[in-house]
């Protein structure tokens, strides 16, 4: 994650969605 990711709200939103999906997957696995 560089400066471009911090300055780009679209990247931040994409990363948030990606992490949320990964966390949901872990939760379903138990």
PDB file of N, CA, C and O in Angstrom:
ATOM      1  N   UNK A   1       0.847  -1.191   0.000  1.00  0.00           N
ATOM      2  CA  UNK A   1       0.000   0.000   0.000  1.00  0.00           C
ATOM      3  C   UNK A   1       0.884   1.243   0.000  1.00  0.00           C
ATOM      4  O   UNK A   1       1.606   1.502   0.963  1.00  0.00           O
ATOM      5  N   UNK A   2       0.824   1.984  -1.050  1.00  0.00           N
ATOM      6  CA  UNK A   2       1.630   3.197  -1.116  1.00  0.00           C
ATOM      7  C   UNK A   2       0.784   4.436  -0.956  1.00  0.00           C
ATOM      8  O   UNK A   2      -0.376   4.383  -0.546  1.00  0.00           O
ATOM      9  N   UNK A   3       1.397   5.550  -1.292  1.00  0.00           N
ATOM     10  CA  UNK A   3       0.702   6.835  -1.163  1.00  0.00           C
ATOM     11  C   UNK A   3      -0.509   6.872  -2.092  1.00  0.00           C
ATOM     12  O   UNK A   3      -1.541   7.445  -1.742  1.00  0.00           O
ATOM     13  N   UNK A   4      -0.389   6.268  -3.268  1.00  0.00           N
ATOM     14  CA  UNK A   4      -1.490   6.312  -4.233  1.00  0.00           C
ATOM     15  C   UNK A   4      -2.748   5.654  -3.665  1.00  0.00           C
ATOM     16  O   UNK A   4      -3.860   6.122  -3.910  1.00  0.00           O
ATOM     17  N   UNK A   5      -2.574   4.582  -2.916  1.00  0.00           N
ATOM     18  CA  UNK A   5      -3.727   3.900  -2.327  1.00  0.00           C
ATOM     19  C   UNK A   5      -4.384   4.781  -1.273  1.00  0.00           C
ATOM     20  O   UNK A   5      -5.608   4.810  -1.148  1.00  0.00           O
ATOM     21  N   UNK A   6      -3.558   5.498  -0.518  1.00  0.00           N
ATOM     22  CA  UNK A   6      -4.096   6.378   0.530  1.00  0.00           C
ATOM     23  C   UNK A   6      -4.845   7.546  -0.105  1.00  0.00           C
ATOM     24  O   UNK A   6      -5.878   7.976   0.407  1.00  0.00           O
ATOM     25  N   UNK A   7      -4.327   8.056  -1.215  1.00  0.00           N
ATOM     26  CA  UNK A   7      -4.920   9.229  -1.848  1.00  0.00           C
ATOM     27  C   UNK A   7      -6.112   8.882  -2.727  1.00  0.00           C
ATOM     28  O   UNK A   7      -6.829   9.780  -3.168  1.00  0.00           O
ATOM     29  N   UNK A   8      -6.338   7.606  -2.988  1.00  0.00           N
ATOM     30  CA  UNK A   8      -7.399   7.216  -3.904  1.00  0.00           C
ATOM     31  C   UNK A   8      -8.558   6.581  -3.137  1.00  0.00           C
ATOM     32  O   UNK A   8      -8.446   5.434  -2.705  1.00  0.00           O
ATOM     33  N   UNK A   9      -9.670   7.303  -2.958  1.00  0.00           N
ATOM     34  CA  UNK A   9     -10.810   6.774  -2.198  1.00  0.00           C
ATOM     35  C   UNK A   9     -11.367   5.496  -2.821  1.00  0.00           C
ATOM     36  O   UNK A   9     -11.866   4.630  -2.102  1.00  0.00           O
ATOM     37  N   UNK A  10     -11.291   5.367  -4.126  1.00  0.00           N
ATOM     38  CA  UNK A  10     -11.812   4.176  -4.799  1.00  0.00           C
ATOM     39  C   UNK A  10     -11.016   2.951  -4.365  1.00  0.00           C
ATOM     40  O   UNK A  10     -11.589   1.887  -4.129  1.00  0.00           O
ATOM     41  N   UNK A  11      -9.689   3.098  -4.258  1.00  0.00           N
ATOM     42  CA  UNK A  11      -8.861   1.983  -3.788  1.00  0.00           C
ATOM     43  C   UNK A  11      -9.204   1.631  -2.350  1.00  0.00           C
ATOM     44  O   UNK A  11      -9.288   0.455  -1.996  1.00  0.00           O
ATOM     45  N   UNK A  12      -9.402   2.651  -1.524  1.00  0.00           N
ATOM     46  CA  UNK A  12      -9.754   2.402  -0.126  1.00  0.00           C
ATOM     47  C   UNK A  12     -11.060   1.623  -0.042  1.00  0.00           C
ATOM     48  O   UNK A  12     -11.180   0.684   0.745  1.00  0.00           O
ATOM     49  N   UNK A  13     -12.039   2.016  -0.856  1.00  0.00           N
ATOM     50  CA  UNK A  13     -13.341   1.356  -0.821  1.00  0.00           C
ATOM     51  C   UNK A  13     -13.209  -0.083  -1.291  1.00  0.00           C
ATOM     52  O   UNK A  13     -13.809  -0.984  -0.705  1.00  0.00           O
ATOM     53  N   UNK A  14     -12.431  -0.308  -2.342  1.00  0.00           N
ATOM     54  CA  UNK A  14     -12.218  -1.660  -2.860  1.00  0.00           C
ATOM     55  C   UNK A  14     -11.538  -2.533  -1.813  1.00  0.00           C
ATOM     56  O   UNK A  14     -11.911  -3.690  -1.621  1.00  0.00           O
ATOM     57  N   UNK A  15     -10.546  -1.974  -1.142  1.00  0.00           N
ATOM     58  CA  UNK A  15      -9.840  -2.730  -0.108  1.00  0.00           C
ATOM     59  C   UNK A  15     -10.766  -3.052   1.046  1.00  0.00           C
ATOM     60  O   UNK A  15     -10.709  -4.152   1.595  1.00  0.00           O
ATOM     61  N   UNK A  16     -11.620  -2.109   1.424  1.00  0.00           N
ATOM     62  CA  UNK A  16     -12.558  -2.346   2.520  1.00  0.00           C
ATOM     63  C   UNK A  16     -13.505  -3.489   2.162  1.00  0.00           C
ATOM     64  O   UNK A  16     -13.786  -4.347   2.999  1.00  0.00           O
ATOM     65  N   UNK A  17     -13.993  -3.503   0.934  1.00  0.00           N
ATOM     66  CA  UNK A  17     -14.886  -4.581   0.487  1.00  0.00           C
ATOM     67  C   UNK A  17     -14.152  -5.914   0.505  1.00  0.00           C
ATOM     68  O   UNK A  17     -14.701  -6.930   0.929  1.00  0.00           O
ATOM     69  N   UNK A  18     -12.898  -5.901   0.040  1.00  0.00           N
ATOM     70  CA  UNK A  18     -12.106  -7.129  -0.024  1.00  0.00           C
ATOM     71  C   UNK A  18     -11.877  -7.688   1.384  1.00  0.00           C
ATOM     72  O   UNK A  18     -12.047  -8.885   1.613  1.00  0.00           O
ATOM     73  N   UNK A  19     -11.497  -6.829   2.314  1.00  0.00           N
ATOM     74  CA  UNK A  19     -11.239  -7.292   3.681  1.00  0.00           C
ATOM     75  C   UNK A  19     -12.524  -7.769   4.338  1.00  0.00           C
ATOM     76  O   UNK A  19     -12.514  -8.751   5.080  1.00  0.00           O
ATOM     77  N   UNK A  20     -13.634  -7.081   4.073  1.00  0.00           N
ATOM     78  CA  UNK A  20     -14.919  -7.491   4.648  1.00  0.00           C
ATOM     79  C   UNK A  20     -15.297  -8.880   4.148  1.00  0.00           C
ATOM     80  O   UNK A  20     -15.779  -9.711   4.917  1.00  0.00           O
ATOM     81  N   UNK A  21     -15.078  -9.131   2.866  1.00  0.00           N
ATOM     82  CA  UNK A  21     -15.394 -10.438   2.295  1.00  0.00           C
ATOM     83  C   UNK A  21     -14.519 -11.518   2.930  1.00  0.00           C
ATOM     84  O   UNK A  21     -15.007 -12.604   3.244  1.00  0.00           O
ATOM     85  N   UNK A  22     -13.232 -11.228   3.121  1.00  0.00           N
ATOM     86  CA  UNK A  22     -12.336 -12.207   3.737  1.00  0.00           C
ATOM     87  C   UNK A  22     -12.755 -12.488   5.177  1.00  0.00           C
ATOM     88  O   UNK A  22     -12.741 -13.637   5.618  1.00  0.00           O
ATOM     89  N   UNK A  23     -13.125 -11.444   5.906  1.00  0.00           N
ATOM     90  CA  UNK A  23     -13.544 -11.624   7.290  1.00  0.00           C
ATOM     91  C   UNK A  23     -14.833 -12.437   7.363  1.00  0.00           C
ATOM     92  O   UNK A  23     -14.983 -13.283   8.244  1.00  0.00           O
ATOM     93  N   UNK A  24     -15.755 -12.189   6.449  1.00  0.00           N
ATOM     94  CA  UNK A  24     -17.011 -12.943   6.423  1.00  0.00           C
ATOM     95  C   UNK A  24     -16.725 -14.418   6.153  1.00  0.00           C
ATOM     96  O   UNK A  24     -17.359 -15.298   6.737  1.00  0.00           O
ATOM     97  N   UNK A  25     -15.783 -14.678   5.277  1.00  0.00           N
ATOM     98  CA  UNK A  25     -15.421 -16.054   4.942  1.00  0.00           C
ATOM     99  C   UNK A  25     -14.859 -16.763   6.180  1.00  0.00           C
ATOM    100  O   UNK A  25     -15.217 -17.906   6.465  1.00  0.00           O
ATOM    101  N   UNK A  26     -13.989 -16.083   6.901  1.00  0.00           N
ATOM    102  CA  UNK A  26     -13.402 -16.657   8.117  1.00  0.00           C
ATOM    103  C   UNK A  26     -14.491 -16.927   9.147  1.00  0.00           C
ATOM    104  O   UNK A  26     -14.460 -17.947   9.835  1.00  0.00           O
ATOM    105  N   UNK A  27     -15.448 -16.019   9.254  1.00  0.00           N
ATOM    106  CA  UNK A  27     -16.528 -16.177  10.231  1.00  0.00           C
ATOM    107  C   UNK A  27     -17.381 -17.404   9.891  1.00  0.00           C
ATOM    108  O   UNK A  27     -17.795 -18.149  10.779  1.00  0.00           O
ATOM    109  N   UNK A  28     -17.634 -17.600   8.609  1.00  0.00           N
ATOM    110  CA  UNK A  28     -18.452 -18.750   8.194  1.00  0.00           C
ATOM    111  C   UNK A  28     -17.727 -20.070   8.471  1.00  0.00           C
ATOM    112  O   UNK A  28     -18.357 -21.071   8.810  1.00  0.00           O
ATOM    113  N   UNK A  29     -16.417 -20.062   8.326  1.00  0.00           N
ATOM    114  CA  UNK A  29     -15.638 -21.272   8.609  1.00  0.00           C
ATOM    115  C   UNK A  29     -15.666 -21.600  10.103  1.00  0.00           C
ATOM    116  O   UNK A  29     -15.519 -22.753  10.509  1.00  0.00           O
ATOM    117  N   UNK A  30     -15.858 -20.562  10.897  1.00  0.00           N
ATOM    118  CA  UNK A  30     -15.926 -20.781  12.337  1.00  0.00           C
ATOM    119  C   UNK A  30     -14.553 -20.841  12.939  1.00  0.00           C
ATOM    120  O   UNK A  30     -14.417 -21.021  14.149  1.00  0.00           O
TER     121      UNK A  30
END
